[in-house]
């Protein structure tokens, strides 16, 4: 006897709701819908340009060499235990510091930990570009330190973290600030705050001055309390708020957010200091607030996979197969029965299915739980209870959301109890279908998106997934309210690869560039009213870099990606030597060009430029201004004039 049920009949959520199974909150879900007016469906690609850029080269003095201290290399030499979290957080940093309120001056710390200023956008009276030391010098001798990080909160004030334990707020002496940029600046330290273990050795991610309060957000990796034999680490966001009382700056409030075993790709303060925006996989939650107790949610299902009732046997108890449209699963129940003669009825089984998650409960015990390799359609998926003479089975037919997408395994999290069966007839049919599709595509002049994607865009295999500790499972953009400790807004960005973040407006949070199909789309977060309204538009589509998601994927040595504040160009910077610049709508007036297909006169081109640095030294910092690109090495600083209008 076989009985069946549709997942929609069981009251499961529709395919429009992509709520991850491991997080339950009242946050408003948003879908990222690009503005079609900012897309270019007729984009034909970038034309390689050999036009040279005007280049200026600054050789740093012996006492001005860039501070390139590397936390990872230092601790590897001491054979300390490091995880992917450490590599992600401390491995690669942009050591060229920009002032988003006045980007005519850039800064870096030299090997003596003294702040230097790079003068690059010169008035006519100043003869040359140069690097000028300031009077601000730090003193850090601890080998556990990371790179020094610095964030400006207004045109003349910055927050500095020395990489180990000391947090400074410093201000430019206005009397030493001159119209002549060659006159050295003096900096005054307003206050200093010392962190204690285990909050030390971190990175300053953002800073804000609002309504008389300084907000500082630091990110570090600390050993988990649950660590036993093998060290485990949590990524902690440390949010500090300082106030001025009786002419003394004191710590007013401290909040902590646990990101568990993942490192946020993006982290920024809301411009009113009310919340934090972050893009991170899986789950994040407040764990401490010095002003208001935090109600820590039950997160046993979040921290680790659901403990399944599978300890009493080692054999595989389900098999699965697939075709172009469906995934079929056959799961044995007899191995979970306490008495082999017990008859299984439909009420004994509870199947919970979400677009990318499945959980099967048999008589109160979870026998299978995990994230699906890809998403499925709930309204077209069914399951059957099949009572045979020898065994009881659950059979499921799951309809793929993406037809033709062949799954490499059934569950992302763990698949050790399942076995993949290849049906010979189906395998032959798939091969024939693939061959016919290949022959058909060879005869076409236009290619589909799937054909254009590089190999590096493909799904990672199981070993690669294990190496990064399942970081990409559920990448989401969230707004975490600092008062209520709740996630108020979020959107699913697992299908949109994070490319970079950039400051477009100094009075707004940093924008984020995500890959959408082949394009790179820039999204700007906006301040949300308090209390937060669920219908607030908190992310808007600001700009599109056509095909940038595609072209950047082919770059194997990429270290930095960034763009100009006005989005006039976007750049990919390799670890050494090469810089790729992509500019759209470059005016072309010296010659007449016509589109061969349409016959229309071409007045603008989309161009790609390649800059080759004249040495093989590593690139440690980069900044894209509207008119210039500045590249920083240990011994040299290169300044490239970017012409916005070419003729």
C-alpha positions as CSV (number, residue, x, y, z in Angstrom):
1,X,0.0,0.0,0.0
2,X,1.3,3.4,-0.9
3,X,0.1,6.8,0.4
4,X,1.3,10.1,-0.9
5,X,1.1,13.8,0.1
6,X,2.0,17.0,-1.6
7,X,4.3,19.3,0.4
8,X,1.9,22.2,-0.3
9,X,-1.0,20.2,1.2
10,X,1.0,19.7,4.4
11,X,1.1,23.5,4.9
12,X,4.7,24.2,4.0
13,X,5.7,27.6,2.8
14,X,5.6,28.6,-0.9
15,X,8.6,28.9,-3.1
16,X,8.5,32.6,-2.8
17,X,9.6,32.4,0.8
18,X,13.2,31.6,1.0
19,X,13.6,31.6,4.8
20,X,16.6,29.5,5.8
21,X,15.7,26.6,8.0
22,X,18.2,27.5,10.7
23,X,17.0,31.0,11.6
24,X,13.6,32.1,12.9
25,X,12.9,35.8,13.5
26,X,10.4,38.4,12.5
27,X,12.6,40.2,10.0
28,X,11.1,41.5,6.8
29,X,12.3,39.7,3.7
30,X,13.3,41.6,0.6
31,X,14.2,40.4,-2.9
32,X,16.8,42.3,-4.7
33,X,15.1,43.5,-7.9
34,X,17.5,45.5,-10.2
35,X,16.2,48.7,-11.7
36,X,15.7,47.7,-15.4
37,X,16.4,51.3,-16.4
38,X,20.0,50.9,-15.1
39,X,20.6,47.6,-17.1
40,X,22.0,47.4,-20.6
41,X,20.6,44.3,-22.3
42,X,22.3,45.2,-25.5
43,X,25.8,45.5,-24.0
44,X,28.3,44.0,-26.5
45,X,31.5,43.9,-24.4
46,X,34.5,46.0,-23.6
47,X,36.9,47.0,-26.3
48,X,40.6,46.7,-25.3
49,X,42.2,50.2,-25.5
50,X,45.9,50.8,-25.8
51,X,45.6,54.4,-24.8
52,X,48.2,55.2,-22.1
53,X,47.5,56.8,-18.7
54,X,49.5,59.6,-17.4
55,X,51.6,58.1,-14.6
56,X,53.3,59.6,-11.5
57,X,55.7,57.6,-9.4
58,X,56.6,58.4,-5.8
59,X,59.6,56.5,-4.3
60,X,59.1,56.3,-0.5
61,X,62.1,57.3,1.7
62,X,63.9,54.7,3.7
63,X,62.0,55.8,6.9
64,X,58.7,55.9,5.0
65,X,58.5,52.3,3.8
66,X,55.0,50.9,4.2
67,X,54.2,48.9,7.3
68,X,53.4,45.4,5.9
69,X,53.3,43.4,9.1
70,X,51.3,40.3,8.4
71,X,49.5,38.6,11.3
72,X,49.0,35.4,9.4
73,X,52.7,34.9,8.4
74,X,53.9,35.8,11.9
75,X,51.6,33.2,13.6
76,X,52.3,30.5,10.9
77,X,56.0,30.8,11.7
78,X,55.1,30.2,15.4
79,X,53.0,27.2,14.4
80,X,49.9,28.6,16.0
81,X,46.5,27.1,15.2
82,X,44.8,29.1,12.5
83,X,41.5,28.5,10.7
84,X,39.9,29.9,7.6
85,X,38.3,32.6,9.8
86,X,41.8,34.0,10.6
87,X,42.8,33.9,7.0
88,X,39.6,35.6,5.9
89,X,39.8,38.4,8.5
90,X,43.5,39.1,8.8
91,X,44.8,37.9,5.4
92,X,44.3,40.8,3.0
93,X,43.7,44.4,3.8
94,X,43.8,47.6,1.9
95,X,46.6,49.5,3.6
96,X,45.9,52.8,1.7
97,X,43.6,54.8,3.9
98,X,41.1,57.3,2.3
99,X,39.2,60.2,3.8
100,X,35.8,59.9,2.3
101,X,35.0,63.5,3.3
102,X,38.2,64.8,1.5
103,X,39.8,62.3,-0.8
104,X,42.5,64.7,-2.0
105,X,44.6,63.3,0.8
106,X,45.4,59.6,1.3
107,X,47.2,58.1,4.3
108,X,49.3,55.1,5.2
109,X,51.4,53.9,8.2
110,X,55.1,53.4,7.6
111,X,57.4,50.8,9.2
112,X,57.9,53.1,12.2
113,X,54.1,53.2,12.6
114,X,54.0,56.8,11.8
115,X,51.1,58.2,9.8
116,X,52.1,59.6,6.3
117,X,50.0,61.6,3.9
118,X,50.0,61.2,0.1
119,X,49.5,64.4,-1.8
120,X,48.3,63.5,-5.3
121,X,45.7,66.0,-6.6
122,X,47.8,69.1,-6.7
123,X,47.0,72.7,-7.2
124,X,49.0,74.4,-10.0
125,X,51.5,76.1,-7.6
126,X,52.7,72.8,-6.2
127,X,55.4,71.2,-8.3
128,X,55.3,67.5,-7.4
129,X,53.3,64.7,-5.8
130,X,54.8,63.4,-2.6
131,X,54.4,61.5,0.7
132,X,54.6,63.7,3.8
133,X,55.0,62.4,7.4
134,X,52.7,63.7,10.1
135,X,53.5,63.9,13.8
136,X,51.2,61.0,14.7
137,X,53.2,57.9,15.6
138,X,52.0,54.7,17.4
139,X,53.9,52.4,19.6
140,X,53.0,48.7,19.2
141,X,55.5,46.0,20.0
142,X,53.2,43.0,20.5
143,X,53.6,40.3,17.9
144,X,49.9,39.4,18.1
145,X,48.9,42.7,16.4
146,X,47.3,42.9,13.0
147,X,47.5,45.7,10.4
148,X,46.7,49.2,11.7
149,X,43.2,50.3,10.6
150,X,41.9,53.8,10.4
151,X,38.4,55.3,9.6
152,X,37.4,58.9,9.2
153,X,34.2,60.2,10.9
154,X,34.4,63.7,9.5
155,X,36.9,65.7,7.4
156,X,39.3,66.3,10.2
157,X,38.7,63.4,12.7
158,X,39.5,59.7,12.5
159,X,39.4,56.6,14.7
160,X,42.6,54.5,14.7
161,X,43.1,51.0,16.0
162,X,46.8,49.9,16.5
163,X,46.1,46.3,15.6
164,X,46.4,44.9,19.1
165,X,44.7,46.7,22.0
166,X,44.6,50.5,21.7
167,X,41.8,52.5,20.1
168,X,42.5,56.2,19.4
169,X,40.4,59.1,18.3
170,X,42.7,61.7,16.6
171,X,42.0,65.1,15.0
172,X,43.9,67.2,12.6
173,X,45.2,70.5,14.1
174,X,43.2,73.0,12.1
175,X,46.0,75.6,12.5
176,X,48.4,73.3,10.6
177,X,45.9,72.6,7.8
178,X,46.9,74.8,4.9
179,X,45.8,75.4,1.4
180,X,49.4,74.3,0.5
181,X,49.2,70.5,0.8
182,X,53.0,70.3,1.2
183,X,52.9,71.8,4.7
184,X,53.0,68.9,7.3
185,X,49.8,68.2,9.3
186,X,49.8,67.9,13.1
187,X,47.4,65.5,14.7
188,X,46.1,65.6,18.2
189,X,44.9,62.5,20.1
190,X,41.5,63.3,21.7
191,X,41.2,60.1,23.7
192,X,42.6,56.6,23.9
193,X,40.8,53.4,24.9
194,X,42.6,50.1,25.7
195,X,40.9,46.8,25.0
196,X,41.4,43.7,27.1
197,X,41.6,40.0,26.3
198,X,39.9,38.4,24.5
199,X,38.8,41.5,22.6
200,X,42.3,42.3,21.3
201,X,43.9,41.5,18.0
202,X,41.1,42.7,15.8
203,X,40.2,45.0,12.8
204,X,38.4,48.3,12.9
205,X,35.6,47.9,10.3
206,X,33.7,51.1,10.7
207,X,33.4,54.3,12.8
208,X,30.8,57.0,13.2
209,X,30.3,60.3,15.0
210,X,26.6,61.1,15.5
211,X,24.7,63.2,18.1
212,X,27.8,63.6,20.3
213,X,28.6,59.9,20.3
214,X,31.5,58.0,18.8
215,X,30.6,54.5,17.5
216,X,33.4,52.0,16.7
217,X,32.9,48.6,15.2
218,X,35.7,46.0,15.6
219,X,35.8,42.5,14.3
220,X,37.9,39.7,15.8
221,X,38.1,35.9,16.1
222,X,38.1,34.3,19.6
223,X,38.2,30.8,20.8
224,X,34.7,29.4,21.4
225,X,33.7,28.5,25.0
226,X,32.6,25.1,23.6
227,X,36.1,24.3,22.4
228,X,37.3,21.0,23.8
229,X,40.1,18.9,22.2
230,X,40.1,20.7,18.8
231,X,40.0,24.5,19.0
232,X,36.9,26.2,17.6
233,X,36.6,29.9,17.0
234,X,33.7,32.4,16.9
235,X,33.8,35.7,14.9
236,X,32.7,38.5,17.2
237,X,31.5,42.0,16.3
238,X,32.5,44.4,19.1
239,X,30.4,47.6,18.9
240,X,31.7,50.3,21.3
241,X,29.9,53.6,21.9
242,X,31.7,56.5,23.6
243,X,30.3,59.7,25.1
244,X,31.9,62.9,26.5
245,X,31.1,63.4,30.2
246,X,32.7,66.3,32.1
247,X,35.2,66.8,29.3
248,X,36.2,63.1,29.5
249,X,35.5,60.5,26.9
250,X,34.1,57.3,28.5
251,X,32.6,54.0,27.3
252,X,28.9,54.5,27.3
253,X,27.8,51.2,25.8
254,X,29.2,47.9,24.5
255,X,27.4,45.4,22.3
256,X,28.6,42.2,20.9
257,X,27.3,40.1,18.0
258,X,28.3,36.5,17.4
259,X,28.7,35.5,13.7
260,X,29.9,32.0,14.8
261,X,32.2,30.3,12.4
262,X,31.8,32.8,9.5
263,X,33.4,36.1,8.7
264,X,31.2,38.9,7.3
265,X,31.9,40.0,3.8
266,X,30.4,43.4,4.5
267,X,30.0,45.3,7.8
268,X,28.8,48.9,8.1
269,X,27.1,51.1,10.7
270,X,23.8,52.8,9.9
271,X,24.4,56.5,9.6
272,X,22.4,57.3,12.7
273,X,24.2,54.7,14.9
274,X,20.9,52.8,15.4
275,X,21.9,49.5,13.7
276,X,24.5,47.5,11.9
277,X,24.3,46.3,8.3
278,X,26.2,43.1,7.5
279,X,26.5,40.5,4.8
280,X,27.4,37.1,6.2
281,X,26.5,33.4,5.7
282,X,24.2,31.6,8.0
283,X,23.3,33.2,11.3
284,X,24.4,36.2,13.5
285,X,22.9,37.4,16.8
286,X,23.5,39.7,19.7
287,X,25.0,38.0,22.7
288,X,25.8,41.0,24.9
289,X,24.6,44.6,25.6
290,X,25.9,46.5,28.6
291,X,22.7,48.6,28.7
292,X,20.0,46.1,28.0
293,X,19.9,42.3,28.7
294,X,20.1,40.2,25.5
295,X,17.6,37.3,25.2
296,X,19.9,34.7,23.6
297,X,17.8,32.5,21.3
298,X,18.1,28.8,21.4
299,X,20.7,28.1,18.7
300,X,21.5,24.4,19.0
301,X,20.2,23.8,15.5
302,X,22.2,26.7,14.2
303,X,25.6,25.9,15.7
304,X,25.6,22.3,14.5
305,X,23.6,20.0,12.3
306,X,20.5,18.4,14.0
307,X,21.6,15.3,15.8
308,X,20.1,12.5,13.9
309,X,19.0,9.1,15.3
310,X,21.7,7.2,13.4
311,X,24.2,6.2,16.0
312,X,23.1,2.5,16.2
313,X,24.0,1.6,12.6
314,X,26.6,2.4,10.0
315,X,24.9,1.3,6.7
316,X,23.5,3.7,4.2
317,X,19.8,3.9,4.5
318,X,18.7,5.9,1.5
319,X,19.5,6.1,-2.2
320,X,18.9,8.9,-4.6
321,X,18.9,9.4,-8.4
322,X,18.1,12.2,-10.7
323,X,17.1,13.2,-14.2
324,X,17.1,16.6,-15.8
325,X,13.9,17.7,-13.9
326,X,13.6,15.7,-10.7
327,X,15.5,14.2,-7.8
328,X,14.2,10.9,-6.6
329,X,14.9,9.6,-3.1
330,X,14.1,6.2,-1.6
331,X,14.6,6.0,2.2
332,X,14.4,2.9,4.3
333,X,12.5,3.0,7.6
334,X,13.1,-0.5,8.9
335,X,16.6,0.4,10.2
336,X,14.9,2.9,12.5
337,X,12.2,0.7,13.8
338,X,12.5,-0.7,17.3
339,X,10.4,-3.7,16.4
340,X,10.7,-5.1,12.9
341,X,7.1,-6.2,12.9
342,X,5.7,-2.8,13.6
343,X,3.6,-1.4,10.8
344,X,4.4,2.1,9.7
345,X,1.5,4.4,9.1
346,X,1.5,7.8,7.5
347,X,1.1,9.7,10.9
348,X,4.5,8.1,12.0
349,X,6.3,10.2,9.4
350,X,6.7,14.0,9.2
351,X,8.5,15.4,6.2
352,X,9.5,19.1,6.4
353,X,10.6,20.6,3.1
354,X,11.7,24.1,2.3
355,X,13.1,25.3,-1.0
356,X,16.6,24.4,0.0
357,X,16.3,22.3,3.2
358,X,14.7,18.9,4.2
359,X,14.1,17.3,7.5
360,X,12.4,13.9,8.0
361,X,11.1,12.9,11.5
362,X,10.1,9.3,12.1
363,X,8.2,8.6,15.4
364,X,9.7,11.7,17.1
365,X,13.3,11.1,15.9
366,X,15.0,13.1,13.3
367,X,16.4,10.6,10.8
368,X,17.5,13.0,8.1
369,X,18.2,16.7,8.2
370,X,20.2,19.0,6.0
371,X,20.5,21.5,3.2
372,X,19.7,20.4,-0.3
373,X,22.3,20.8,-3.0
374,X,20.0,23.2,-4.9
375,X,16.5,24.5,-4.5
376,X,13.3,22.6,-5.4
377,X,9.7,23.5,-6.2
378,X,7.4,22.8,-3.2
379,X,4.2,22.8,-5.1
380,X,5.4,20.2,-7.6
381,X,7.2,17.8,-5.1
382,X,5.5,14.8,-3.4
383,X,6.4,12.0,-1.0
384,X,5.0,8.5,-0.7
385,X,4.9,5.9,2.1
386,X,5.5,2.5,0.5
387,X,4.8,-0.5,2.7
388,X,6.5,-3.5,1.1
389,X,6.7,-7.1,2.5
390,X,10.3,-6.8,3.4
391,X,10.7,-3.1,4.4
392,X,9.0,0.2,4.8
393,X,10.2,3.0,2.5
394,X,9.6,6.7,2.0
395,X,9.8,7.7,-1.6
396,X,10.1,11.3,-2.7
397,X,10.0,13.1,-6.0
398,X,11.5,16.6,-5.7
399,X,11.1,18.9,-8.7
400,X,14.2,21.0,-9.4
401,X,13.8,24.7,-9.6
402,X,16.5,24.9,-12.3
403,X,15.7,22.3,-14.9
404,X,18.8,20.7,-16.3
405,X,20.9,21.5,-13.2
406,X,22.6,18.2,-12.3
407,X,23.2,17.8,-8.5
408,X,26.6,16.5,-7.4
409,X,25.2,15.3,-4.1
410,X,21.8,15.3,-2.3
411,X,22.7,17.2,0.9
412,X,25.3,19.9,1.3
413,X,25.9,19.4,5.0
414,X,26.4,15.7,5.1
415,X,25.7,12.8,2.7
416,X,27.3,9.9,4.4
417,X,24.1,7.9,4.8
418,X,23.0,8.2,1.2
419,X,24.1,6.5,-2.0
420,X,23.8,7.8,-5.5
421,X,22.3,5.4,-8.1
422,X,22.8,6.2,-11.8
423,X,20.0,4.7,-13.9
424,X,21.6,3.4,-17.0
425,X,18.7,4.3,-19.3
426,X,18.5,7.8,-17.8
427,X,22.3,8.2,-18.0
428,X,22.2,7.4,-21.6
429,X,19.4,9.8,-22.2
430,X,21.2,12.5,-20.4
431,X,24.3,12.0,-22.5
432,X,22.3,12.0,-25.7
433,X,20.5,15.2,-24.6
434,X,23.9,16.8,-23.7
435,X,25.4,15.9,-27.1
436,X,22.4,17.2,-29.0
437,X,22.5,20.5,-27.0
438,X,26.2,20.8,-27.8
439,X,25.7,20.3,-31.5
440,X,22.8,22.7,-31.5
441,X,24.9,25.4,-29.7
442,X,27.8,25.0,-32.0
443,X,25.6,26.1,-34.9
444,X,24.5,29.2,-33.1
445,X,26.3,32.5,-33.2
446,X,24.8,33.7,-29.9
447,X,25.7,32.1,-26.6
448,X,23.6,31.6,-23.5
449,X,24.7,32.8,-20.1
450,X,25.6,29.3,-18.9
451,X,28.0,28.9,-21.9
452,X,29.7,32.2,-21.1
453,X,30.4,31.4,-17.5
454,X,34.0,30.5,-16.6
455,X,34.9,27.3,-14.8
456,X,35.7,29.2,-11.7
457,X,32.0,30.2,-11.5
458,X,30.9,26.6,-11.1
459,X,29.7,24.9,-7.9
460,X,32.4,23.8,-5.5
461,X,33.0,20.2,-4.9
462,X,32.6,18.6,-1.5
463,X,36.2,18.9,-0.5
464,X,36.3,22.6,-1.4
465,X,33.1,23.1,0.5
466,X,34.6,21.4,3.6
467,X,37.7,23.5,3.3
468,X,35.8,26.8,3.8
469,X,33.5,25.3,6.4
470,X,30.3,25.7,4.4
471,X,30.7,29.5,4.4
472,X,28.6,30.1,1.3
473,X,25.5,28.1,2.4
474,X,23.2,31.0,3.3
475,X,24.8,34.4,2.4
476,X,22.4,37.1,3.5
477,X,22.3,40.9,3.9
478,X,20.9,41.9,7.3
479,X,20.0,44.9,9.3
480,X,20.5,44.2,13.1
481,X,18.9,46.7,15.3
482,X,21.1,47.9,18.1
483,X,18.2,48.6,20.5
484,X,15.8,45.7,20.1
485,X,18.6,43.2,19.2
486,X,16.4,41.9,16.4
487,X,17.1,41.4,12.7
488,X,14.5,43.8,11.1
489,X,15.4,43.5,7.4
490,X,17.2,40.9,5.4
491,X,17.6,39.7,1.8
492,X,19.0,36.5,0.4
493,X,22.2,37.0,-1.6
494,X,23.5,33.5,-1.8
495,X,22.9,33.6,-5.6
496,X,24.7,37.0,-5.9
497,X,28.4,36.8,-5.3
498,X,29.8,39.5,-3.2
499,X,32.3,41.6,-5.2
500,X,33.3,44.6,-3.1
501,X,32.1,47.5,-1.0
502,X,32.7,51.1,-1.7
503,X,31.9,54.6,-0.3
504,X,29.7,56.4,-2.8
505,X,28.5,59.1,-0.4
506,X,30.3,60.1,2.8
507,X,27.0,60.7,4.5
508,X,25.7,57.2,3.8
509,X,26.8,53.7,4.7
510,X,29.2,51.9,2.4
511,X,27.5,50.6,-0.8
512,X,28.0,46.9,-1.8
513,X,28.5,45.5,-5.3
514,X,27.0,42.1,-6.0
515,X,27.0,39.9,-9.0
516,X,23.7,39.6,-10.8
517,X,23.9,37.2,-13.7
518,X,27.0,38.6,-15.6
519,X,26.7,42.2,-14.3
520,X,28.0,43.9,-11.2
521,X,25.2,45.8,-9.5
522,X,25.9,48.5,-6.8
523,X,23.4,48.5,-3.9
524,X,23.2,51.5,-1.5
525,X,21.8,50.8,2.1
526,X,19.6,53.6,3.5
527,X,18.8,54.7,7.0
528,X,15.7,53.0,8.4
529,X,13.3,54.9,10.6
530,X,13.0,53.9,14.3
531,X,11.1,51.9,15.1
532,X,11.9,50.2,11.9
533,X,8.9,49.8,9.5
534,X,8.8,46.5,7.7
535,X,8.0,48.2,4.3
536,X,11.0,50.5,4.3
537,X,13.1,50.4,1.2
538,X,16.5,50.0,2.7
539,X,18.5,48.9,-0.4
540,X,18.4,50.7,-3.8
541,X,20.1,49.9,-7.1
542,X,22.5,52.8,-7.7
543,X,24.7,51.7,-10.7
544,X,25.4,48.8,-13.0
545,X,28.8,47.7,-14.2
546,X,27.8,45.7,-17.3
547,X,29.4,42.2,-17.5
548,X,31.7,43.0,-14.6
549,X,30.6,39.9,-12.8
550,X,31.7,37.9,-15.8
551,X,35.0,39.6,-16.6
552,X,36.3,39.6,-13.0
553,X,35.7,35.9,-12.6
554,X,38.4,35.1,-15.1
555,X,41.0,37.0,-13.1
556,X,43.0,34.3,-11.1
557,X,45.3,36.6,-9.1
558,X,42.8,39.2,-7.9
559,X,43.6,41.0,-4.7
560,X,41.3,44.0,-4.8
561,X,38.2,45.1,-6.6
562,X,36.9,48.7,-6.3
563,X,35.4,51.6,-8.2
564,X,35.3,55.4,-8.2
565,X,32.8,57.2,-6.0
566,X,30.9,58.4,-9.1
567,X,31.0,54.9,-10.6
568,X,32.7,56.2,-13.7
569,X,35.0,53.2,-13.8
570,X,35.6,49.9,-11.9
571,X,38.9,48.2,-11.4
572,X,40.4,44.7,-10.7
573,X,43.8,44.8,-9.1
574,X,46.1,41.7,-9.0
575,X,48.4,40.8,-6.2
576,X,51.3,41.9,-8.4
577,X,51.8,44.0,-11.5
578,X,48.5,44.0,-13.3
579,X,45.5,46.4,-13.0
580,X,42.4,46.1,-15.1
581,X,40.2,49.1,-15.6
582,X,36.7,49.0,-17.1
583,X,35.0,52.2,-18.3
584,X,31.5,52.5,-19.8
585,X,30.2,55.1,-22.2
586,X,33.5,56.6,-23.1
587,X,32.9,59.4,-25.6
588,X,34.5,58.8,-29.0
589,X,34.5,61.9,-31.3
590,X,37.7,61.7,-33.2
591,X,36.6,59.0,-35.6
592,X,33.2,57.8,-36.9
593,X,32.3,54.3,-36.0
594,X,29.2,52.4,-37.1
595,X,27.6,49.2,-35.7
596,X,27.9,46.6,-38.4
597,X,24.6,45.0,-37.5
598,X,22.4,48.0,-37.0
599,X,24.3,50.6,-39.1
600,X,23.9,53.2,-36.3
601,X,26.7,55.7,-35.6
602,X,28.6,54.8,-32.4
603,X,29.3,57.8,-30.3
604,X,30.3,56.0,-27.1
605,X,32.4,52.9,-26.4
606,X,32.9,50.6,-23.4
607,X,36.6,50.2,-22.9
608,X,39.0,47.9,-21.0
609,X,42.5,49.2,-20.0
610,X,45.4,47.2,-18.8
611,X,48.0,48.9,-16.6
612,X,51.3,47.0,-16.0
613,X,53.3,48.2,-13.0
614,X,57.0,48.5,-13.8
615,X,58.1,46.1,-11.0
616,X,57.1,42.7,-9.4
617,X,56.5,44.0,-5.9
618,X,53.3,43.1,-4.1
619,X,50.4,45.6,-4.2
620,X,49.2,46.5,-0.6
621,X,46.7,49.3,-1.2
622,X,44.6,51.0,-3.8
623,X,42.1,53.8,-4.0
624,X,40.0,54.9,-6.9
625,X,39.2,58.6,-7.0
626,X,37.0,60.1,-9.7
627,X,40.0,61.4,-11.7
628,X,42.9,59.3,-10.3
629,X,43.8,55.8,-9.3
630,X,46.4,55.4,-6.6
631,X,48.3,52.1,-6.0
632,X,50.6,51.5,-3.0
633,X,53.5,49.1,-2.7
634,X,56.0,48.8,0.1
635,X,58.6,51.1,-1.6
636,X,56.6,53.0,-4.2
637,X,53.3,54.8,-4.8
638,X,51.9,55.0,-8.3
639,X,49.3,57.6,-9.3
640,X,47.5,57.2,-12.6
641,X,45.5,60.0,-14.2
642,X,42.1,58.6,-15.3
643,X,40.6,60.7,-18.1
644,X,36.9,60.7,-17.8
645,X,36.3,62.1,-21.3
646,X,38.4,60.7,-24.0
647,X,38.6,62.1,-27.5
